Amino acid sequence: MEVRLIAKDKDSMEIEVPGEDATLLSPLLNALLEDDKVTFATFKKNHPLVGSNRVIIRVSEGKPQTALKRAAKKVEKDFEDAIQQLGPILDDRA
């Protein structure tokens, strides 16, 4: 997955995520919004034929890239947990 830094200052950042849609960005956005240090998080959905989706983050303390990393790790853990819980169900159908 490619991620491009569009803008960054001490308490906010904007990244572009080419080729990704709400399937990945929605769980990431939810994890960001659950973080007490994140004051604002959204993603801008561009037209599907032009441009890429962008994620915008603002934090009250710490670095925005640290909040993004925490959110990405939370999403990873959530998906790992889901795979583990679904494992027996999926294995029985094989």
Buried (B, 14 or more C-beta within 10 A) or exposed (E): EEEEEEEBEEBBBBBBBEEBEEEBBEBBBBBBEEBEBBBEBBBEEEEEEEEBBBBBBBBEEBBBBEBBEBBBEBBEEEEEEEEEEEEEEEEEEE
